[in-house]
Amino acid sequence: MNPIQLRRSLVVAVVAVVALTGCAESSARSNESTASVLSLAAYTTPREAYGKAILPAFAEHWKARTGKVITFEQSFVGSGAQARAIAGGFEADVAALSLEPDVQLLVDKGLVKGEWKSGPNGGMVTTSLVVIGVRPGNPKGIRDWADLARPGLKVLTPSPKTSGGAMWNITALYGASLRTNHDSAAAGALLSKVLANVAIMDKGARESMLTFEQGIGDAIITYENEVLTARQAGEQMDYVIPSSTILIENPVAIVDGYAERRGTRTLAQAFLEFLVAPDAQRMFADYGYRPVNRDVAKETASKFPVTGDVFTISDLGGWPDVVKSLFAPGAVFDRALGGVAASP
């Protein structure tokens, strides 16, 4: 199995990981009956950040604080699919999702409390940018969103029907055009032209990046952190920050309906507090995420390029308005995709 196949096989894996905090295997077995189990359900892109850094560090933190060993259950799939799985009965303690509407689904189902956003960062633990990934040296000369509409260019982006990352991608492109031209018809036309160039629309952001790594496509609309993670894995690619793009804000929430039943509410709360503390925020930065902790953001600023116009979902009216105008049945995305299907 080559490295890309291995990474792809882990995207949708549901695995149990025992975080050993310096204990021998026999010691871990002796503590098995008293070990705490934390179930994390996440979207695809932060798998390495959580699996390789955050969870082991939290296990050490919890061991030092309580003397207890933690066993982690982890699941990583597209954000929308993950939210629906939790709503359908997957008993996760913590949901780390791509965007707020996926958490809102769980609020509507009575699984997450409505005050989940009451924390200092509005329930967000990381940020990133929607960028354009390109081949080394940018041979196609891609500089901005309009370049993705050029005839013959092959573009990758996942489907917003299953992927929160795709919703960010579409919102970034459409919103940037609105901010530049102040014309919704022109923004919809640009979106339709770019969608006409989409070669493959995968289910999730990580799958889309793995497709790009296999040599398919000239450009990929993706998270900045996805490109940086791919580079850490040895992939050769560059990226372009468009002249105007959106700030991705990633939420984490306790799935109260399950955590309270499983007796893990205190552990889940400690985990959320750990995620926004400086140590974890530095780890997120190591994996390409822009920290929400302001001090750590200043400390790690040299890791990230300077940006131009960066807008937020609030600048477009908030997620309820964006979902209604862009992603509801028959809204902008469906019309743009329908225009692609209708074109000769």
N, C-alpha and C positions, 0 to 999 in steps of 0.2 A: 504494500500500500504506500503510494507516494505521499509527501507531506500535505498536498492539497486535498487528496482523498481522505487523509486522516483528519484534517481540520473540518472537512465537510461532514464526516461521520459523527463528529462530536457536537455539531450545531444543535441537533434536536435530541441529544441524549438526555435521559433522566438518570442521574447517577447518585450514589451515596458516597460521600467522601469523609473519611475519618481524619480530622485534623489532630495529629499527634503533637503535643506541646512538649517535646523533649522527653516523652516517656517511652520506655521500651514497649514492644508489642504485648508482652505478657502483662505489663502494668495496665495498658489500655484495656485488655480483655477483663482484667479484674475490676475495672471501673465501669464496665459495660452496662451493668444494671443501674448505675446512677448517672450515666452520661446523658446530657441534654441533647436533643435533636432539633435543629433549626432547618426548616424547609424554605428554600429560596427559589422563587419562580421569577425568571428574568427574561428580558428580550435578548436577542442573539449577540449584540456587539460587545457587551462587557464581560464575556465569558473568561477571557484571560485575566482581566483585572481582578475579578472576584476569585477565580479558581487558584491563581498563582500568587496573589498578594493579599487581597482584602480578607478573605476567609481565614487563611492561616494566621494572619496578624490578629484578627479578632479572637481566634481560638486561644492564642497566647495571652491576650488581654483578659479574656474571661477566666482562664486558668489561674492567672495571677490574682484576679479579683475574688474568685469564688472557690478555687481549688478543684473545679469540675472540668471534665473533658467534654468537648462538643463534637457531635457527629452532624455533618451537613448533608442535606439532600438538596441537589441542584437540578434545575430544569431551565434550558435555554431554547426558546423558539421565538418566532416573530411576535412582536408586542401585542398586536390585536388577537392573534391566536392564543397567546398566553393568557390574556385577560378573559377570553371566552372559556378557556379550560378551567381557570379558577372559578369563574361564575358557574361552570357546569359541575363542580364538585372536586376539583383538584385541590387538596387541602394544604395550600402553602401558608406559611406563617408571615412571609414578607414578599411583597410584589415589587420588583424593580423593573419598571416599564419605560417605554420610550417617550410617552407623552401623556398629558393629563386626561384626555378623553377615555383612555383605557382604564385609568384608575376610577374615573367617574362611573364607568360601567359597573365596577365593583361596589361603589357607593350606592348606585341605584338598586343593586341586588341585596343591599343590606349587609354586605360582608366587610366593608370598610367604613369607618365612621366619617361623617361629614366634615369633622374638624381636622382631617389629616393634613391640611395645608397650613395649620396654625403655627408651625415651626418658624425659626428665624429665616429660612430660605424658601418659604412657601411650599415646603415638601419636596424641594428639588435637591439632589445631591451632586449632580454634575451638569456641566454645559459643554457644548461643542458648536461647530458651525457646519452648515451644509456647504460642501465644496465640490469641485469637479476634479476627479482623479484622472490622470492622463498617463500615457506611456512615457518612459524615460526620455528626457529632453523635449517633451511636448512636440512631437513631430508634426502634428496637425495644426499647431499654432492656435490652440484654443485659449481664449482670454476671458470670455464672459458668456453669459447665458445664451445670447443670440447666436454664438458660434455653434451651439449644439443643434441648431435648426438647419445648418448647411446641408445641402443635398449630398447623399452618399455617406454621411458620417454615421457610424454605428455607436449607439449610446446604450448604457445599461442603467436601470433603476428598478427597484422591486415594486411590487403591486401595493397600492394603498388599501386594497381590500383586506390584506393580511398583515401588512408591515407598517408599524409606526414610523420607521425611518423613511418609507416612501411618502407618507403624509407630510413629513417635514420637507422632503425633497420637492414635492409638488408645490407646497406652500411657499418655499423659498423662491422658486422660479417665478411663480405667478405674482407673489408679493413684490419681488424686486422689480418686475415689469410695471406693476401698478405704481410703485414709488418713483419710477423713472419717467413713465409716460402719462400717468394719471388717466389711463384709458383701459377699462375692463375688457372691451372688445379686442384691443391690441394684445392684452395680456393673455386672453383666451386663445387668440390666434397663434401666439408664440408657443404656448403650451401644446397646442395641436401639432405644430410643426416639429417640435422636439419629440413628442410621442410617436410621430411617424418614423422617427429614426431609431426608436428603441428596438434593439435586436432581441433581447430576452428580458422578461419581467418576472424575476424570481419571487418567491414567497416572503423572503426576509432580507434585511440589509447584509447580513453575513453571507448568505448564499449568493447574493449579487456580487459581493466582493470576491468570493471564491471563483465565480464564473469569470470575472475580469482577470484574476490571476492565472486562469487557464489560457489566456491569450485571446479571449473573445471580446470584441468591442474596442473602439478607439478612445472612449471616455466613459466614466461612470459618475453618476450623481450619488454622493455618499456623505457620510459623516467625516469630518476631519480626523477624528480619532480612529476610524477604520483604516484610513491610509497609513497613519502612524503605526498602528498595530501590525499591519501587513509588512511595513518596513522592518519592524522589530523581528518579524519572522523570516526576514531575508528576501522579501519581494522587492523588485526594482520598479518603482513608480514615482511619479511626481504628482503634485496637485496644484490647482489654481483656486484662489479665493476670489469669487466674482466681485465686481465693484459694489454690489449690494447683495447681501445674503441674510439669512435668519439665524438668530441665536437659538440653538437647540437647548431645551431645558428638560432634564430627565428626572422624573419623580420616583420616589420610593415610599411605600405605605405599608403599614401593618395590616394584614388581613384579619381584622379583629374577630370576625365570625368563626374563623378556624383556630386562631391562636388562643383565644379564650377557652375554646373547647379542648384544645390539646394541652393546655397548661403552659404555654410558651410565651405568654404575653410579656412578661418581664424581660425574658431573654431577647425577644424581638425588639422591644423598646431600647434596650441597651445596644443592640446592633445598629439601629437607626442613629442613635447618638454617636456611635463610633464612626459611622460613615461620613459625618460632617465635621469630625474632629480633625486637627491638622495632620496627624500621621496618615490617616486614610486618604485625605485630600491630596497629599503628596503622592501617594501610590496611584491614585486616579490620574494625576498629572503625568506620571511615568508611563501610563498606557494611553496617553494622547487626549485625555479629557481636560477641559478647562475648569479649574476648581471653582466652587461656589463660595468657599471661605476666602474672604478678601485678602487676608494676610498671606495665605498660601498662593493666591492668584498673583500677588505682587512678587512673591519670592520665586515663582516658577515662570514668570512672564517671558523670560528669554527662550523658553522651550517652544514658543508659539509665534508665528509671523504676525506682524502688525496688520490690522484689518482696515477696510474702508467703511462703507455704510453698513452697519449691522442693526437690523431691526428685530423686534420681538413679536411674539404672537399677539401681545396686547396692542401693538401698533396696528394690527389688522382687525381689531375688535374683540379678540379673545377666541378661544377654541369653539364655543358654541356657534358663534357667527361664521367662523371659518369652516367648520364641519357642514353647516347648513348651506353655505354658498359654494363651497368647493367639492365636498365629498358626498353629499346627500344624493339619493337616486335622481338622475336627471340634471344634476348641478354641473358646475364648470368642468370637472374632470370627466364625467360621463359624456358630456357634449363634445369635449376635445377628443376623447377616445373614439366617439362615434364619428367624428369628422375624419379621423384616420381611416376607420373602416369603410367610410363612404367614398374616400378618395380613390381615383383610378390607379 
